[in-house]
Amino acid sequence: MRNFEADLSFLDGASVLITGGTGSFGKQLTKKFLDDVRLKRCIIFSRDELKQYEMDQMFRGHPNFGCLRFFIGDVRDQKRLTMALRGVDYVVHAAALKHVPIAEYNPFECIKTNVLGAENVAAASIASGVKKVVALSTDKAASPINLYGASKLASDKIFVAANNLAGAQDFGCSVVRYGNVLGSRGSVVPFFKNLLEQGTDHLPITDMRMTRFWITLEQGVNFVLSSLKMMQGGEIYIPKIPSMKITDMARNLAPDLPMKEVGIRPGEKLHEIMITKDDGRQTVELDDRYVIKPQFTYWNDKTYKAMGARLIEDEFEYTSDKNTEWLDDESFQDLLTKI
């Protein structure tokens, strides 16, 4: 599988802020920064003081711990964001309310964080002189059928459009969109493992036909950073990653245990989609990723042409059931050992 690694020397001496920095992605990204980059500052911006304390303890023994700064704050608060962003060069926006059923039941809270929070991050970044922002999205933003997906689609649109608001300022915003993160909090692997530890007599499957894209946390972090390096501003980056049937995943985790179909939850898709046919008309292909180009009149294709970008075929869509790459049993077991 691709690891999406890139030369990160462009970040040496820079100040970076991570919104939602105490989440699974934020902790993995912070570890990457401490291990491989000589940052001036790495600011962890989140609203949970306990998680910040635990993260502080986790990294306190690291030789580069001194660059870490912990800021209590919420992306709903633009003034606090603006204060935290003083002197920051790069922003990785990972803060979001992500649980589909909870978002359906608490729509106002989802909108405040995922949509208004995105607006605040973009506006505060422009006001503070940030150079680049890369925002994390989700496959659920492509042709959304639930509020979480719709809110992230709105967020994506905000960050793409923010490139038009900075004027002559040296500023760029781009978006990274990928599927399920193997082993992250809330994903199906820890859920299944917890059931197995409790002695379950079966594994619940929402639909036996269901497929999903899969990426590891390490791959996700590398993909975000490589996208941050190459971005001009306005692109949506989608990694080329494998699919797997949920039933095959369950069989690998518990080969002797029966499965029971329990039905798709409200707002859940049978298969994931990351590029719709309509977006496909604006998409080019690199060896390891797809790039949805912004529909800006001033957009310059030269950078991607120099990288060997290719147009994709007409009527192309990128979905987990029609993917050309699939995880086999051996590859899946190998990934499990890594997480």
Buried (B, 14 or more C-beta within 10 A) or exposed (E): BBEBBBEBEBBEEBBBBBBBBBBBBBBBBBBBBBEBBBBBBBBBBBBBEEBBEEBBEEBEEBEBEEBBEBBEBBBBBBEBBBEBBEEBBBBBBBBBBBEBBEBBEBEEEBBBBBBBBBBBBBBBBBBBBBBBBBBBBBBBBBBBEBBBBBBBBBBBBBBBBBBEEBEEEEBBBBBBBBBBBBBBEEBBBBEBBEBEEEEBEEBBBBBEBBBBBBBBBBBBBBBBBBBBBBBBBBBBBBBBBBBBBBBBBBBBBBEEBEBEEEEEEEBBBEBBBBBBEEBBBBBBBBEEBBBBBBEBEEBEEEEBEEEEBEEBEEEBBBBBBEBEEBBEEEBBEEBBEEB
